[in-house]
Amino acid sequence: MTKHAKQLCALLSLAFIASGTQAQVRIGLSAPLSGPVAVVGQDQVDGFMLALEQSGGKLGGQPVQVLREDDQLKPEIGNQITRKFIDKEKVHAIVGLGFSNVLMASLKVLTDSGTVAIATNAGPSPMAGASCAANVFSVAWPNDGAAESMGKFMQEKGHKRVYLMAPNYQAGKDMLAGFKRYFKGEIIDEVYTQVGQSDYSAEIAQLQAAAPDAVFAFYPGGMGVNYIRQLSQAGLLNKIPNYSVFTVDGTTMPALRNAAVGTVSGAMWDAALDNPENRQFVAAFTAKYKRVPSEYAAAAYDAARLLDVAVRKTGARYTDKKALAVAVKAAGQEFKSVRGPFRFNRNNLPIQNYYAFQVTGSGANPTVKLLGTPLANHGDVYTSKCRLP
């Protein structure tokens, strides 16, 4: 073989390898996979991977590579992961993106890159408003959406004096602001605790002394388990009506069991929702992972199904960042969400239902029942600040 022929073969081999790489959709999936909220991240991973498995390991008919990273609930780590996904791994989309404090640390990098980003556990108010971007989406919720529904629900229940609690970070502040937007009674106190705090005895003593009509709280993951257990141990769950968001859900119920009985939660999803897509999802998730999914798993499952529609719409052009972002926005109108009604608002956050659920029953395995839909087809108040068309 001549030198020229050898060079030509080498070039053809490189072209083949490159084309093979380009024919694979690369997804970066970041979430907290260690520490007290690891269950929140793991549910997102499991929900996303289940949807991929059901589509034959493909998105839009294209083979997929998923790169997983643990943000450790640290904004600086999340930012490093985002940069790695974009600059080194050249991913076509990033999913997950952690808690609001982690997402906010990467928001400018994501926006500047043009890479499609789909949050499955956050919708901080700046991202919904002035910092909205054409390539950045949340398939989960505006942070305060579920809290708004509980404010409305508790207002309609006739509570007059309410005590508020949340961890001191962006989502905690958004949640309590959303609650107050719809609850018009007296706020006795508004208490912010440390992120990751495990002992709430001092705060619970203050709550008990305040003697409110009801308490509303936001404590996800392990924080929620500790908060509810300590309320129960103090005997307050039977004395003060307990309302919350992201506190009593699929990630915390296995640990809480009957300690959570009586609590009422606002959410865009629960396993108790009765629609064909959700029945299929809950059955498949439970069979595969031997546990009931949470809203985090549902959001990540929806993210994969959304991407499946979007990649199919772009065809070979899924490598075009702008084309994929446009397709994701359009796919929000088309795919069937496990939560029921869903579409993207102008700011790329969901318009969806927010439901009220209550833990009922007794014994080791209580059940969750749907109480109603305080807010139907609900958007957010930040869209007016968003510059997207």
N, C-alpha and C positions, 0 to 999 in steps of 0.2 A: 504493500500500500504506500502510495506517495505521501510526502509530507503534507501536501495540500489536502489530499483525501482524509488524512488523519485529523487535520484541523477542522475540516467540514463535519466529520463524524462527531468530534468533540462539541462543536457548536450546536449540532442537532440534538445531542444528548442533553446539553444544558437547556435548550429550548423546550425539550420534552419535560424535563424536571420542573422548569418554571411554569409551564402550562399546567402541569399536574397540581402544582401548589396553588395556582390561581383558581383552579377548578374546585377548590375546597373552601367552604365558608368557614372562616375562623372567628370564633366567638370568645371573647374574654368574659369570664364570670367571676366577679369579686364579691365577697360577702364576709361577715365575721364568722370564722369557722373555729375559733378557740375562745376560751374565757366564758363568762357567765351568760352571754347571749349567743353562744355557738349554735344553739338549737334553732335560732331564727335564721342564721345563715345556712345551716344544713337543710332546713326545709325548702329554702329557695333553690339550692342545688338539686335536691331530690325532685322537686316539682318540675324544674326545667328539663332534667334528664329523662323524666318519665314521658314528657311530651315528645322529646326527641326519639325515644325508644318506640313510641307509638307511630311515629312517622318514618320508621325504618332507618333511623340514624341520619336522616336528611332534613334539610330545610329547603322548601320549594323544589324538591327533587335533586338538590345538590348535596354531596357528602359534607359532613361537618366535623370540625375539630374544635373541642371545647377546652379552653385553658383556664384552670381554676386557681384562684389566689385568695389568701386569708388576709383581710385588712386589719384584723385584730381590734376592731373598733377604734382605730387610731387614724385621725385625719392625715397625718404625715405619711403613714404607710399606704393608705388608700391613694394618695396623690402619686406616690412612687409606682404603685401597681398600674394606675391609669396611664402614666407616662410610658411604662414598659409595654403595656398592651398596644399603645399607639405607635411608639417610635421603634421598638424592637420587634414585636410580634406582628405588627401590621394587621391587626384584627379588623374585621369588617363591621363588627358591632360589639359593644360592651353592655353586659347585663348585670343586674344586681346593684352595685355601687354603694352598698352599705347603708348605715344610718345617716340621718340628715347632716350631722357634723362632718362625716366622712365625705359624703357627696358634695357638700358645699366647698370642701377643700380642693376638689377636682373640677368644679363647675367651669371655671375659666379655661382650663386645659382642654376639657371636652368641647366647649363651644368653639375655641380657636381651631381645634383639629378638624372639625366637620365630621368626625366619626360618629356614627349613630350610637346613641347611648340610651338605654332603657332601664330606668330605675324600677326595682321590684319591691322596695321597702321604704320609699321616701318620696316626698313632694314638698320640699321646703318652700316657704312663701316667696323668697327672692327668685327662685327658679320659676315659680308660677307667674311672677310679675315682671319687674323691670329687667331681670336677668334671663328671661326666657330665650330659647334658641331653637332654630328650625330643626336641628339634629338631636336635641335632647328631649326625651320623653319620660313620663312616669306612667307605667301601666298599673301602678298601685293605687295612689290616692293623693290629693292635696293633703298636706299634713293635718289640717284642721277639719277635714270633711266629716269624719266619724264623730269628732268632738262636737261639731255643730249639731249633728243629729241628736246627740245626747242632751245638749242644751235645750233643744226644742222638745225632746221627749220629757225631760224633767220639768220644763215649764208647763207642759200640758198635764203632767201628773200633779201639779199644784204645790210643788216644793217651794218654800219661801226663803229659807236660809241655807246656803250651801257652802261647803268647805272644799277647796281645790288643792290638789297635790300633783306634782310632776317633777321629773329630773331637770336639772338646770342646763339645757342646751336648746338648739334651735327648735327641734320637734316639740319639746316640752312647752316652750313659750307659744309656739303655734297652736298647740292643742288647747291650752287654756284660753288663748285669745279667741279661738273658734267657739269654744263653749260659751263664753261671755257674749258672743255676738247674738246668740239665740236665747240665752237664759236671762230673764229680766228681773229676777229676784235679788235678794241681798247676798253678796259674797262676803262671808264672815272673815275668811283669810285665804291667801293664795301662797302656798308654800312650795318652794323649789329646793330639791335635794340634790346631792351629788350624783353624777352619772356613775352607775355601777355600785351604788350604795347597797349594803345588805341588811343593816340594822336600822329599823324605823321606829324603835321603841320611844325615842324622845318625841318624834313627830306624832306618833299615835297618842301619846299622853296629852299633847297639845290639842289634838283633834277631839279627844274625849272631853277635855275641859271646855272646849268651845260649844259642845252640845248642838251641832247643826241638825237641820231636818234630814240632810243627806250629804254624802261625800261623792265627789267626782275625781277620778285619778287616771293618770296615764303612766304605766310602768311596764314596759315590754320585757319579755324573756325572764331571766333569773330574778330581775328586780321585782317583777310582778309576783313571782312565786313567794318571795320573802315578804312582800308587802301584804298579800292576802293571807298568808299563814299567820303573820303576826297580828293582823286585824282579828282573825278567827280566835287566836289564842287569848287575845284581850277581851273576847266576848262581844266585840263591837259589831260583827256581821249580823247578829240577831237584834241589835239595838238601833243601828243607823243604816238606812238603806244605802247600798254600795253600788255605784255606777262607774263604769270605766270604759276605756278604749285600749286595745292592744295589751291588755293585762290578763284577762281570762280568755284564753283561746286555745287552739290546738297545740301550741308549744308548751303551755303551762298546765293544762288540764290533767295530763298524766301524773304530774307531781302534786297537784292540788286536790284532785278528786272531790270528795264531799265537802272539803273546806271552802269550795267555791259556790256551793249551793245557795241560791237566792240572789247572786250577783246578776246585774244587768249590764250588757255590753253593747256598744254601738260599733258596727263594722259594715264593710261593703260586701262581706262574704262570710259564710259559715258552712260547715258540712251539712247543717240542717236545711239549707236551701233546696227546694224541690224543683229542679228543672232537668231536662235530659242530659245536658252537658255536665252538670254538676254531679248527678247520680253516677255517671260513667267515671268521672274523675275520682270521686271519693272511693268508689269500689276498687278502681285500679291502683290508686295510691295505697290504700289500706292493705290490699293483697300483696303488693310488692314490698312495702316497708314495715308492715305489721304495726302501724299506728295511724291515727286519724290525722289528716293534713290540717294545716293552719292557713290563715289568710296569706301568709308569706309564700307558702307552697302554691296556693291558688294563683297568686299574682305572677310567680315565675313560670308556672305552667301556661298561663295565658300569654306571657311574653314569648315563649317558644312558638306557640300557635300563631301569634301575631307575626313573628318573623317568618314563619313558614309561608304565610300568605304574601308577605312583602317580597321575599326572595323570589317567589314564583311570579310575582307581577313584574319584577325587574328582569328576570331571565338571566342571560349572560352579563347583564349590566349591574349586577349586585355589587361589583367592585367600585362602581361610581358612587361616591359618598352622597352627593346631592340626590341622585336618582333613588338610592335606597331610603333616604330620609323621607322623600316624597311618598314612596311606596308604603313605608311604615305608617305615615299619617293616614293614607287612604285605607290601609288594611284595618285600621281601627274602626272603620265603618262596616267592615265585612265579616271579620272572624266572629265566631260564636264564643262568647266569654262564659266561663262557669259561674260568674256572678249574676248573670242576667243582662239587662240593658247596659251597653257600653259604647262610648264614642269619645274621640279626643276633642277637647275644647280648643279654642284658637291658640292657647298657650301650651298645647301638647300634654296637658294633664286630663284625667278622666272626667267625663260627665257620666254619672252612674247613680244607682240607688244606694242609700245607707239604711241599714236595717237595725232593729233592736232585738237582741237575743237574751234569753234568761236561762241560767243553769238551774235545773229542777231535779227532783227525785231524791233518793237517799241511798246509802250504801257506798260501795267502792266505785261504782260506775254510774254517776249521774248523767243525765241527758241534757241537751240544749234544745230549746224550743224558740220558734220565731214569734215575737210579740207584735211586730208591725214594721212599717217602713216610714219612719219619721220624715225622711227627705227622699223624694223620688226624682230621678233624672237631674241630679244636683251637680252644679259646677262649683266654681269658687269665686271669691270676691277680688282676686288679684288680676284677672284677665284684662281688666281695663288698663293696667299698667304695662301690659305686654305689647311690644311693637310688631309682633308677627301679623301678617295680613289675615 
